[in-house]
């Protein structure tokens, strides 16, 4: 269950949310609620007991166990290393359950006109499920699988490294496994994103880098030498700079390998670093659902102030340098993976759901053609598939969609209402309104 409210930041600064509130619901079985970002969680006493979290346990590196005045855990766990202590005890679904879930999500993606995705954080079970669906001719997508690399999670570091070594046996013409995922920082609402300047009301900038910067340089150079493209979660300007520095170090160590390493989210890029994406041939991934007026933006204002919060997502500045910018849903952190509201937000910098009024950083708006390119050829380039898909050309795959309206000739505020009538992958219809697909 995801907790969604307007007081996220209170978790990090008060004891208003406590395990006792969940205990009152049910104290006999464990309960865990993830926050909107999935970077933090709230658990009851039973979950703490199962995980062995008490007053005597130390905070894990990179995470924080919120405590009361007596040192007892309150039930609030900040960042992935702390959540891992509980999450590793959550029972997992069975193989068939995973298979049906993946088959469903593929059909849903096709219904929105999507024929290629990047799975942001992939473990062996997910990879095995993709492979089974592909073997049974039901994988109607091309998928880049970003394998976890030194990510604090219920998956052990040993297993993460083992999967990196085993990755080739899961690869196919539609599954691309030479990709990895790392985390550099957290999220602003809980003051776990890494910024060069202090949060509002703080005296000093927090040291929220989740990795050792020098180790990251070595790891990136190593993965680069192995032909593995790395996606790095980085939200704050300090974290983005650390990620770019690591890419620069990999270039210095290996020369240009041809790999386009990626910074995910790139929410707050320092102006001095904008040009570096082009210079390093790095990919800037943007998640439009997080930049328009919304709960996310409200919380950014709380912890950063209006001026800094309103200056986020410098997508137009990055595109203008000639750097490769792409779109990322960050689903399920955001409510939908439907790309059309996000495309509209790139153009209007407004909330396409009309939940909030106003515009955020309008000077960074793209025109419709530029926005479409992020979803189309830019995405293909970042997946190394631009010689196969991403544009309609002789010799490329017949990947096409039919829409109920022309995004180039309608008001930008109508783009969100776009419906896909038909999706074609490699010349085969994989979605059509009124027709059930996905049977293997």
Secondary structure as UniProt FT lines:
FT   STRAND          2..3
FT   TURN            8..9
FT   HELIX           10..13
FT   HELIX           19..23
FT   TURN            24..25
FT   STRAND          32..35
FT   TURN            36..37
FT   STRAND          40..43
FT   HELIX           45..51
FT   TURN            55..56
FT   TURN            61..62
FT   STRAND          64..67
FT   TURN            69..70
FT   STRAND          73..78
FT   HELIX           80..87
FT   TURN            88..89
FT   HELIX           95..111
FT   TURN            112..113
FT   STRAND          116..122
FT   HELIX           124..135
FT   TURN            136..137
FT   STRAND          142..148
FT   HELIX           157..166
FT   HELIX           167..170
FT   STRAND          175..183
FT   HELIX           188..190
FT   TURN            200..201
FT   HELIX           213..225
FT   TURN            226..227
FT   STRAND          229..234
FT   HELIX           237..254
FT   STRAND          262..265
FT   HELIX           271..273
FT   TURN            274..275
FT   HELIX           276..280
FT   STRAND          283..286
FT   HELIX           288..290
FT   HELIX           295..304
FT   HELIX           306..310
FT   HELIX           315..320
FT   TURN            321..322
FT   STRAND          324..327
FT   TURN            331..333
FT   HELIX           339..348
FT   TURN            352..353
FT   HELIX           362..364
FT   HELIX           368..375
FT   HELIX           377..382
FT   TURN            383..384
FT   TURN            386..388
FT   TURN            394..395
FT   STRAND          400..403
FT   TURN            407..409
FT   HELIX           412..417
FT   STRAND          420..425
FT   TURN            426..427
FT   STRAND          428..432
FT   TURN            433..434
//
